[in-house]
Amino acid sequence: MNIPVVKLNKGRERSVQSYHPWIFSGAVTSEKNFDSGSFVKVISHENQVLGIGYYNTKNSLAIRMLSFQDGDPQEIVRNNIRRAVEARKNLFTNNTNCYRLVNAEGDALPGLVVDKYDQILVVQITTLGMEKIKDFIISELKNLLNPNSIIERSEAQVRKEEGLSLITNIHFGEIPDKVLVTENGMQLYVDLNKGQKTGFFLDQREMRSLIGSLSKEKSVLNCFSYSGGFSVAAALQGAKKVISVDISEDACSLARDNLKKNSFTDDKKYQVVAADVFDYLRKENTNYDVIILDPPAFVKRKDNLKAAMHGYRDINRIALSSLTEGGMLATFSCSYYMTEQDFEDCLMQAARSAKKQVSIISKHRRALDHPTALAHPEGNYLKGLVLRVM
């Protein structure tokens, strides 16, 4: 296949040779006349072939690499999809049927996420290069997995930076209002049409299991509870009381359904409250044994980091003040622009303001179906700590 060649400036090939999948426009010697989103062969200043990627001429992140070897681009994409699917085959037993099949750069498929919810696939595309071969991707997934349905939830705002509109589209089959899935034995309803992300926070699977195991005979407050995954996990492990708080009434309705589906029907013992989490924490004086803070990203832009860190400090301070002695706080940040060190600094300041001495008993456990490339630390967006009040 004859594809355009892009040459890098002298010395700018080093990150690519270390397998980092991103090349910025400043590293490119000159721009050829080809359609934005096209496959390209990347070569060094000395004409050494560095691999195959795709190019967006309208974005400062110009090239995303699909392979660090030469080859036919479509065959590379096909093989990368098949390798990703194969890698998940032995990760889960019959008690889990919802997981990530393709994790963007972590599976050498930048711009592509594919999640499996039982017999339904949810596809998310965030880049122009992947958008251009979307039909090919859908065809490969159908041939490989024979799903009942495929829905696209390409709604991430980053698409606008690629010159793309936001899309929700059912490619084939039907998508019910609620899909029932199983995670570590929990039965959970998921809204694949309008739910957050692709329908559920699959990247928190291991943490739901961990927090559940720490919740026996404990009073648990699940903040930003969404559809109640942490709440059900805690209840199943014997929590004596679980309160779930989320500002969205739709999310609260789903959380109630999920608690009832798992036989937790006592509304006093398993409360679901539609409220602003900040307001709820400030008004409630109850001391909890376990608090979970899993908020949406506070940092939408890099220049908003300072204000967002204030928000993280504030809510973690209030949560720490609401814990019993020996109580535990599971706290997370999915803000891309906040580093692990930023997050830990916020928590240290929050603990000092709350006059609480705390220790770290665990860090975020990444689910095995969410690999990140070693050379691509930018893929580590989700940070989390489990703290114990001493």
Buried (B, 14 or more C-beta within 10 A) or exposed (E): EEBBEBBBEEEBBEBBEEBBBBBEBEBBEEEEEBEBBBBBBBBBEEEEBBBBBBBBBEBEBBBBBBBBEEBBBEEBBBBBBEEBBEBBEEEBEEEBBBBBBBBBBBBBBBBBBBBBBBEBBBBBBBBBBBBBBBEBBBEBBBEBBEBEBBBBBBBBEEBEBBBBEEBEEEBEBEBEEBBBBBBBEBEBBBBBBEBBBBBBBBBBBBBBBBBBEBBEEBBBBBBBBBBBBBBBBBBBBEBBBBBBBBBBEBBBBBBBBBBEBBEBEEEEBBBBBBBEBBEBBBEBEEBBBBBBBBBEBBBBEEEBBEEBBEBBBBBBBBBBBBBBEEBBBBBBBBBBBBBBEBBBBBBEBBBBBBEBEBEEEBEBBBBBBBBBBEBBEEBBBBBBBBBBBE
